[in-house]
Amino acid sequence: MKLVEGKSVTDVKHGIILQQVNCQGVMGSGVAAAIRGKWPSVFHDYRVHCHAGMTPEDVLGTMNVTEVEPQLFVINLFGQLNYGRENKRYTSYDALDSALVKTQDWMKKHGWFSFDVHHPLVGSGLGGGHWPVVAAMIDHRLGSDTTLWLYP
């Protein structure tokens, strides 16, 4: 995994950006808020996905894709059912892994394994997941050539 420090994942110009989201239709803080602010279409598609006749439990473990610019995609990984500010883990490792498998399948189907994959500390900030666990899942499903963006 490559590392970029001091810049936001929203600075990416080409490739695929991964982020974990909750299944409640709320994208109001952290990296999700920055992505929502820069690319409102991501929030729109996320809300449509959350309210497409499924329960939040049905959405958990899925993913959705928004092309925000030519050759730049944001993938929402539905890895947490709820959200909050309590000091606990909201990230479901099983759901996140399921969303990563769906992402892997989508990338294979579209021939986009040549695209660079960028991500923050997926599921490990406000989601409360343990980064080494999540990093191992990302490496296993998408390869070890992804780029981790750390913004202070």
Secondary structure as UniProt FT lines:
FT   STRAND          2..5
FT   HELIX           9..11
FT   STRAND          15..22
FT   HELIX           30..38
FT   HELIX           40..50
FT   HELIX           56..59
FT   TURN            60..61
FT   STRAND          63..69
FT   TURN            70..71
FT   STRAND          72..80
FT   HELIX           93..110
FT   HELIX           112..114
FT   STRAND          117..119
FT   TURN            122..124
FT   TURN            126..127
FT   HELIX           131..142
FT   TURN            144..145
FT   STRAND          147..150
//
